[in-house]
Amino acid sequence: MTTESPRWYTSSYSDNGGQCVQVATNLVTTTGTVPVRDSKNPTGPALGLRADAYAAFVAGVKGSRFDTV
């Protein structure tokens, strides 16, 4: 069990009118997870993603694999 608190941040690329998520990558070492939450609801629930799943998601975004037409 960890007593470390999440340090939330929003990407500097997020400038789209509030449709953002926040992540807390500081917990990867102690928990193996990356918490993710809605920036508009900081007291709401957070989704804990496994670090490898989060890394795959980020790689997919950077590789434009989630673009919609």
Secondary structure, DSSP 8 states (H G I E B T S, - for coil): --------B--TT--SSS--EEE-GGGHHHHSEEEEEETT-TTS-EEEEEHHHHHHHHHHHHTTTT---
